[in-house]
Amino acid sequence: MTFPVSDNVAAMKGSSTLIAAQAAADMRARGIDVIDLSVGEPDFDTPDFIKQYAWEGLQKGLTKYTATAGTVEFRRSIVDFFADRFGSHFDDANVAAACGGKQALFNAACTLLNPGDDVLIPKPYWVTFPEIATFCRANSVFIDTESTGFVLTADQVADAITEKTRLLIINSPSNPSGRVIPASEMHRIVEVCAANDVYVLSDDCYLFFAYPPAEPFSLTSLPDELRHYVCVAGSFSKTYAMTGWRIGYTIANPEWTKAMIKLQSHSATHPTSFVQYACAKALQDRDATLAAVKTMTAEYERRRNWLIPRLNEIKGFVCPMPEGAFYAFVDVRGLLGEKYSSSADVADALLNQGFIVVTDGAGFGADGFLRFSYATSMANLERAVEKLKGILGTTTVVSA
Ligand SMILES: Cc1ncc(COP(=O)(O)O)c(C=O)c1O
């Protein structure tokens, strides 16, 4: 028996990051001790005080529907937090709660795009971006950013815009490259888009994971006339180690926000009521929240500082220092030739010979690259590096 999957969904590809995670899970189920460097998920637990707030919400009986846009308290907490942290000026009418960053992105894209519109997506990209465009029957138009070290520039955007361009999707710090677009360039990118009546969807999933001297920059701090063109898709998942809680938000102009609320009223309705309560309280409890984020960011930075020089010692690996997120995006094209014909082959060798799970770059539009997540323990990273050296060998540089 076959099932007639809709054209919109049939045209979408499955998530390559989840395929790698599944490979790890299958091996684990067979009793194999895998080193999983494919996961895009913090290895920290949710901070205790946020769990306490969720329990407080439950005790208060917050177990019923809320407004589709989210509670007033939740939306205000976002407004106040961004005003405080980034000097942004927007209000409740700009904010809608969503069930995670993914739903925020879907809401934003589905309320803007029409069939046949062009969506600019810088390469390498997070796997979901082109699939959202496909779902909306829009066309993904990729911008190659290799010449600028995977950092999108306003000139590249200007060159790519045509009459058909409706939306640009950006993600800084980036999954998978870890690159951060400098604030001044972000500003110019939005200026170019606004001048051409192109909207910008900014996936701020890793906003707070920018390592000094890189700094988190929120497009919500732009002047009103530019902000009109921007929708920020925010998420609590990575920043606060809350992936399973499924909560995020959008910050966009009031009309765009209303359209997203209308769409969401016919799908998820809203994120879990007591989770909204916990997140609002956490954002109000600013010092505790920022301290927790700082601790996690410092640990990711420590791992990054340890890992990247070691990866560069592996024969055939080239990896510039990522400025944010928790991924190393390694150029393995130096290994391709007789033994390996693609980065997927290299990933397979690491899996089969070392039980190391990494994600092939092809799913991110970057064949020839591998993504290593360092959202895992130092012990795992140390074991992985030892095994990589055994499988691929080292260059002559040996670290102290
Ligand atoms: C770049 C990026 N955006 C969005 C998400 C979605 O996060 P969530 O839906 O858990 O908020 C992820 C998760 O991996 C991501 O890497």
The ligand as a Tripos MOL2 file, in Angstrom:
@<TRIPOS>MOLECULE
LIG
   16    16     1     0     0
SMALL
NO_CHARGES

@<TRIPOS>ATOM
      1 C1         20.5570   27.2060   13.1710 C.3       1 LIG1
      2 C2         19.4290   26.6030   13.9310 C.ar      1 LIG1
      3 N1         18.2440   27.2280   13.9290 N.ar      1 LIG1
      4 C3         17.1960   26.7320   14.5860 C.ar      1 LIG1
      5 C4         17.2840   25.5480   15.2700 C.ar      1 LIG1
      6 C5         16.0440   25.0190   15.9230 C.3       1 LIG1
      7 O1         16.0510   25.0920   17.2550 O.3       1 LIG1
      8 P1         14.7340   24.8390   18.1160 P.3       1 LIG1
      9 O2         13.6080   24.5390   17.1920 O.co2     1 LIG1
     10 O3         15.0660   23.7270   19.0250 O.co2     1 LIG1
     11 O4         14.5250   26.1380   18.8310 O.co2     1 LIG1
     12 C6         18.4850   24.8440   15.2960 C.ar      1 LIG1
     13 C7         18.5990   23.5490   15.9740 C.2       1 LIG1
     14 O5         19.4910   22.7640   15.7530 O.2       1 LIG1
     15 C8         19.5960   25.3940   14.6250 C.ar      1 LIG1
     16 O6         20.7870   24.8040   14.6190 O.3       1 LIG1
@<TRIPOS>BOND
     1     1     2 1
     2     2     3 ar
     3     2    15 ar
     4     3     4 ar
     5     4     5 ar
     6     5     6 1
     7     5    12 ar
     8     6     7 1
     9     7     8 1
    10     8     9 2
    11     8    10 1
    12     8    11 1
    13    12    13 1
    14    12    15 ar
    15    13    14 2
    16    15    16 1
@<TRIPOS>SUBSTRUCTURE
     1 LIG1         1 GROUP 0 **** ****
